[in-house]
Amino acid sequence: MRNITMDFSSRTVMYSNSSSLCSSCAYRSRCVINKISANEIDGLSRSFISRKAFHEGQHLYRRGDPFVGVYSLRYGTVKNELVFRDGVTQVTHFSIPGEVLGVDGLGNDRHQLDSICLSSVEVCSISIQDINGMTKNFPEFMGNVTSTLSALLNISYAHNYDLVNLNSLERVADFLIGYSNRLSTVGFDRDNFILPMSRPDLANYLGVTIETLSRSLTHLEKINVIAAKNREIRFISREPIFEFLNSVTLREKHELMKGKSHSYPPFDEKRKP
C-alpha cells in the first residue's frame, strides 16, 4: 500500500512509492525521464520526484523567484508570461501535459517569467539538488534536459516567424493547427478540443487585438475550417488554411516543432478534407 503525505500549505503531494505512477504515466514518453529504463524508475521515483497540485489562477513561480527545480506538467494547462516593470504583459507560451516548466530559471538561478495555471494543474517536481543527483546517477537525464531546451527554443523561433511573417488571420489559423497537433501528441483529439486560454491571453500571444482575433475566428468559420462555440473548437477542414498559407514554409515550421517526441501524422496527412 502506498503511503501518502500532504502539505496543504505548499500544495505538495508526496508519494513514498510513486514508481508505478511514473511507469504507467501517459505522458512519460514526453517527460524528462523518458529515456530512463523502466527497471530504474523505482529508485528514481522514490528518491527524486514529488508531486505538486495547484488551482486555477495560482502561480507555479513568479519572475524573480529563486530557481529551485523543474516541473513536468502531468495534467492541466499553464501559461508563461513576461511582465515588465511598467505593467505591460506578454504571453510567451501555453504548456500542455508532458511539457517541462521552469527551465527559464537555469540561466541565472532566477525565474525570468511568471507561470500561471489556467486550470487545475498537477506537476511532477524535481529540485535542483535532485537534478544534480539524477545527472550523476542517470546520465541520459541530462540529454533529455538538453532536448527539452532545444524544443522550447524551436517553438520560440517558430512563434517569432509567425509574428514577423504572417498576417493576423494566418497567425490564428496556424496557431489552431499547431495547438491541435500538439494536443494529439499526448492523446487528445486534434479535431475537437477546448482552448484553455482566454481570448485576451490568446490575442496577446498572437500579437493581435481581441477584435481581430474574433473576426479571424469568424472568417475561419465562414470558409468551413472550424466550428467555434465559446472556447470549443471543432475542425471541419484544414484544406482552406493550406490554400492561403505558404505550405512549404508551414511544412518546414511544423516539422521543426515536431521533434522526435511528437507523434502526429506526417504533414501531408494533416490535410483533412
Secondary structure, DSSP 8 states (H G I E B T S, - for coil): ---EEEETTTTEEEETT-HHHHHH-TTGGGSTTTTS-HHHHHHHHHHH-EEEEE-TT-EEE-TT-B--EEEEEEES-EEEEEE-TTS-EEEEEEE-TT-EE-GGGTTTSB--SEEEESS-EEEEEEEHHHHHHHHHH-THHHHHHHHHHHHHHHHHHHHHHHHHH--HHHHHHHHHHHHHHHHHTTT--SSEEE--S-HHHHHHHHT--HHHHHHHHHHHHHTTSEEEETTEEEES-SHHHHHHS-HHHHHHHHHHHHTTT-----GGGG---
